[in-house]
Amino acid sequence: MKRAIFIPLLTAMMFLSSCAFTNLFTKNLLEQRRLSFVGLTKMILTPEKQMVGMATASGVVVGHTDKETYLLTARHFCDSEAKGFTDVIQAHTQKSISVETEVVAKSQKFDACIMKSARLPVRAIKMANFKPQIGEKVYNLAAPQGVFGEDLVMLFEGFYSGVLKSDGFHNPDADIYSLPANPGSSGSPIINSRGMLVGMVWAIHSRFHHITLSVPYAKLKKFINKTVPKQ
């Protein structure tokens, strides 16, 4: 009888220990990946250098050279707001370091942009070796509505749901995730449970903000590999 009680008790203890280890691993992983995130602000200036508008977005460090840092965000954030105006985009780390950026490349086929800045003391995030599987849990680091600050990065979790095929007109193929998002989330990284990049938010469903559209994994990987210099 004592043995019959002991075995289920041991099994329960092992299960709880496994859950505790998994939660600790995820916590530490997200804490590290937060350091790769950047909040973005864009000031819109007249020819006389007067600011007439501002926008916010999210981004992530995807590479370095000896003197420069490369950042990924959404193309629509990089696009000029109006002819004759100047856009000044700054990247801000969660350690309150701010640098001005320069657009390096914008994809014309999907909503992704690579910028560069002076080198930041931030670890670059790596692209995953494989695309996510349907039902796989993912995490999103973002600054929705500009909510971002020193040691503050909003964290969300959801699931990969599949591919939404292009309508043949304005909307390209998109990976679909069940993640909450809002204005300001554009350009935010989506990572897998190993902390590797699998996607980037560029839009949300207009009637359901937990349906999030990402640049397809393979296209995003190709764009980054083609644009960001190898160290």
C-alpha positions as CSV (number, residue, x, y, z in Angstrom):
1,M,0.0,0.0,0.0
2,K,2.8,2.4,0.9
3,R,4.5,1.7,-2.4
4,A,1.2,2.3,-4.3
5,I,1.0,5.7,-2.7
6,F,4.7,6.5,-3.2
7,I,4.8,6.0,-6.9
8,P,2.0,8.5,-7.8
9,L,3.4,11.0,-5.4
10,L,6.9,10.7,-7.0
11,T,5.3,11.1,-10.5
12,A,3.5,14.2,-9.3
13,M,6.7,15.7,-7.9
14,M,8.6,15.0,-11.1
15,F,5.9,16.7,-13.1
16,L,5.8,19.8,-10.9
17,S,9.6,20.0,-11.1
18,S,9.5,19.7,-14.9
19,C,6.9,22.5,-15.1
20,A,9.0,24.7,-12.8
21,F,12.1,24.2,-14.9
22,T,10.1,25.0,-18.1
23,N,8.7,28.2,-16.6
24,L,12.2,29.2,-15.4
25,F,13.7,28.5,-18.8
26,T,11.0,30.5,-20.6
27,K,11.4,33.4,-18.1
28,N,15.1,33.5,-18.6
29,L,14.8,33.2,-22.4
30,L,12.4,36.1,-22.7
31,E,14.5,38.2,-20.3
32,Q,17.4,37.8,-22.6
33,R,15.5,38.3,-25.8
34,R,14.1,41.6,-24.5
35,L,17.6,43.0,-24.8
36,S,17.4,42.6,-28.6
37,F,14.2,44.6,-28.9
38,V,14.2,48.3,-29.8
39,G,11.4,50.8,-29.7
40,L,11.2,53.2,-32.7
41,T,10.1,56.8,-33.0
42,K,9.7,58.8,-36.2
43,M,9.7,62.5,-36.2
44,I,8.2,64.2,-39.3
45,L,10.0,67.5,-40.0
46,T,9.1,70.4,-42.4
47,P,11.9,71.8,-44.6
48,E,12.3,74.4,-41.9
49,K,13.0,71.5,-39.4
50,Q,9.7,72.0,-37.5
51,M,8.2,68.8,-36.2
52,V,4.6,68.3,-37.5
53,G,4.0,64.7,-36.5
54,M,5.4,61.6,-34.8
55,A,4.9,57.8,-35.1
56,T,6.0,54.8,-33.1
57,A,6.8,51.2,-34.0
58,S,8.7,48.2,-32.9
59,G,11.9,46.6,-34.1
60,V,14.7,44.1,-33.3
61,V,18.4,43.9,-33.8
62,V,19.3,41.3,-36.4
63,G,23.0,41.8,-37.0
64,H,26.2,43.8,-36.4
65,T,29.3,44.8,-38.2
66,D,32.3,46.3,-36.3
67,K,30.8,49.8,-36.3
68,E,27.1,49.3,-37.2
69,T,24.0,47.7,-36.0
70,Y,21.2,46.4,-38.3
71,L,17.5,46.5,-37.3
72,L,14.4,45.0,-38.7
73,T,11.0,46.6,-38.7
74,A,7.9,47.1,-40.9
75,R,8.3,48.8,-44.3
76,H,5.3,51.0,-43.9
77,F,7.0,52.6,-40.9
78,C,10.1,53.3,-43.0
79,D,8.1,54.9,-45.8
80,S,8.1,58.7,-46.1
81,E,5.0,60.3,-44.7
82,A,4.8,63.2,-47.2
83,K,6.7,64.6,-50.1
84,G,8.9,67.5,-49.1
85,F,9.1,66.4,-45.4
86,T,12.0,64.7,-43.7
87,D,11.6,61.6,-41.5
88,V,14.0,61.2,-38.6
89,I,13.9,57.7,-37.1
90,Q,15.5,56.9,-33.8
91,A,15.9,53.5,-32.1
92,H,15.7,53.2,-28.4
93,T,17.0,50.2,-26.3
94,Q,15.4,49.2,-23.1
95,K,18.6,50.4,-21.4
96,S,17.7,54.0,-22.6
97,I,20.3,54.2,-25.4
98,S,19.0,56.2,-28.4
99,V,20.5,56.4,-31.8
100,E,19.5,57.8,-35.2
101,T,18.9,55.2,-37.9
102,E,19.2,55.1,-41.7
103,V,17.1,53.0,-44.0
104,V,19.2,50.4,-45.8
105,A,16.6,48.3,-47.7
106,K,12.8,48.1,-48.1
107,S,11.1,45.1,-49.7
108,Q,8.7,46.0,-52.4
109,K,6.9,42.6,-52.2
110,F,6.2,42.5,-48.5
111,D,6.2,44.8,-45.5
112,A,9.7,44.6,-44.2
113,C,12.5,47.1,-43.8
114,I,16.1,47.0,-42.6
115,M,17.8,50.0,-41.0
116,K,21.2,50.6,-39.6
117,S,22.7,52.7,-36.8
118,A,25.9,53.2,-34.9
119,R,26.7,50.0,-33.2
120,L,24.6,49.3,-30.1
121,P,25.7,47.2,-27.2
122,V,22.8,44.8,-27.9
123,R,22.9,41.1,-28.8
124,A,21.4,40.4,-32.3
125,I,18.6,37.8,-32.5
126,K,19.1,34.9,-34.8
127,M,16.7,33.6,-37.4
128,A,15.2,30.2,-36.7
129,N,16.5,27.3,-38.9
130,F,12.9,26.0,-39.5
131,K,9.5,27.6,-40.0
132,P,7.0,27.2,-37.1
133,Q,4.6,24.3,-37.0
134,I,0.8,24.9,-36.8
135,G,-0.1,25.0,-33.1
136,E,3.4,25.9,-32.0
137,K,3.6,28.4,-29.2
138,V,5.3,31.7,-30.0
139,Y,6.2,34.9,-28.2
140,N,6.0,38.5,-29.3
141,L,8.0,41.5,-28.0
142,A,6.3,44.8,-28.9
143,A,5.6,48.4,-28.0
144,P,1.8,48.7,-28.8
145,Q,0.6,52.3,-28.6
146,G,4.2,53.3,-27.8
147,V,4.2,51.5,-24.5
148,F,7.9,51.0,-24.0
149,G,10.5,52.3,-21.6
150,E,13.6,51.6,-19.5
151,D,13.5,47.9,-18.6
152,L,10.0,47.7,-20.0
153,V,9.1,45.6,-23.1
154,M,5.6,44.2,-23.5
155,L,5.5,40.4,-23.8
156,F,2.8,38.4,-25.4
157,E,2.2,34.7,-26.2
158,G,0.2,33.0,-28.9
159,F,0.2,30.3,-31.5
160,Y,1.1,29.9,-35.2
161,S,-2.0,29.2,-37.1
162,G,-1.0,28.8,-40.8
163,V,-0.7,30.8,-44.0
164,L,-3.1,33.3,-45.5
165,K,-2.7,33.2,-49.3
166,S,-2.5,36.4,-51.3
167,D,-5.7,37.8,-52.7
168,G,-3.8,38.6,-55.9
169,F,-4.2,42.3,-55.6
170,H,-3.0,44.3,-52.6
171,N,-2.5,41.7,-49.9
172,P,0.6,39.4,-50.1
173,D,1.0,36.0,-48.5
174,A,1.1,36.2,-44.7
175,D,1.8,33.9,-41.8
176,I,-1.0,34.1,-39.3
177,Y,-0.6,34.1,-35.5
178,S,-3.0,34.3,-32.7
179,L,-1.3,37.2,-30.9
180,P,-2.7,40.5,-29.6
181,A,-1.4,43.6,-31.4
182,N,-2.2,47.2,-31.8
183,P,-0.7,50.3,-33.6
184,G,2.9,50.5,-32.5
185,S,3.3,46.7,-32.7
186,S,4.3,47.0,-36.4
187,G,7.8,45.6,-36.8
188,S,7.7,43.6,-33.6
189,P,9.6,40.3,-33.6
190,I,7.9,36.9,-33.1
191,I,10.1,34.3,-31.6
192,N,9.8,30.6,-31.0
193,S,10.3,28.7,-27.7
194,R,14.1,28.6,-28.4
195,G,14.2,32.3,-28.7
196,M,14.8,32.4,-32.4
197,L,13.1,34.7,-34.9
198,V,10.2,33.2,-36.9
199,G,8.2,36.2,-37.9
200,M,7.5,40.0,-37.7
201,V,4.2,41.7,-37.1
202,W,3.1,44.0,-39.9
203,A,-0.6,44.1,-39.6
204,I,-3.6,43.0,-37.6
205,H,-7.1,42.0,-38.6
206,S,-9.3,45.2,-38.6
207,R,-12.1,43.5,-36.6
208,F,-10.1,41.2,-34.4
209,H,-6.8,42.4,-32.9
210,H,-5.7,38.9,-31.9
211,I,-5.3,37.9,-35.6
212,T,-1.8,39.0,-36.4
213,L,-0.2,39.0,-39.9
214,S,3.5,38.4,-40.3
215,V,5.9,38.3,-43.2
216,P,6.2,34.6,-44.2
217,Y,9.1,32.9,-42.5
218,A,11.0,31.9,-45.7
219,K,10.7,35.4,-47.3
220,L,11.8,37.2,-44.1
221,K,14.8,34.9,-43.7
222,K,15.9,35.5,-47.3
223,F,15.4,39.3,-46.9
224,I,17.6,39.4,-43.7
225,N,20.3,37.1,-45.1
226,K,20.5,39.2,-48.3
227,T,20.6,42.6,-46.6
228,V,22.5,42.2,-43.3
229,P,26.3,41.7,-43.7
230,K,27.8,38.6,-42.3
231,Q,30.3,39.2,-39.5
